Amino acid sequence: MYVGLLLLPGGAAAATTNDDWTTPWVLGSIAVLILVLIGIWAVGASYYYKLRDLLKGKDGEPPIGQEALVAYMDSRRPEALTAVGLGGSSSSSG
């Protein structure tokens, strides 16, 4: 994902130089990038915001204990994030 974001300025420059911004493959690539970023944010934000609050304690509550942390982290949310990210990379490379 990050390597793709590092290549983004070069791709934008190439699309500008060749006047390719309206070609279907450029528009499709932009759509895939935006959808993957929105999907990753939608799936992961609530999980990791809550995890941050649990680890530091919120509103005077003590930080989460070890057993409760293990129980909270035993979820399928990281796998869902991976599926969203890989879905974007496989659909843009095919």
PEFEN-V227150 format. One record per pair of residues at least 12 apart in sequence whose ideal C-beta (glycine too) atoms are under 8 Angstrom apart, sorted by the first residue. I is the first residue (numbers start at 1). GAP is how many residues later the second one is. Records with the same first field share a line. If there is no record, write none. Layout:
# PEFEN-V227150
I->GAP ; GAP
This chain:
# PEFEN-V227150
1->35 ; 84 ; 88
4->29 ; 85
8->25
11->18
28->64
29->63
32->56 ; 59 ; 60
33->55 ; 59
35->53
36->48 ; 49 ; 51 ; 52
39->45 ; 48 ; 49
40->41 ; 44 ; 45
43->34 ; 37 ; 38 ; 41
44->33 ; 37
47->28 ; 30
50->22
51->21 ; 22
54->14 ; 15 ; 18
55->14
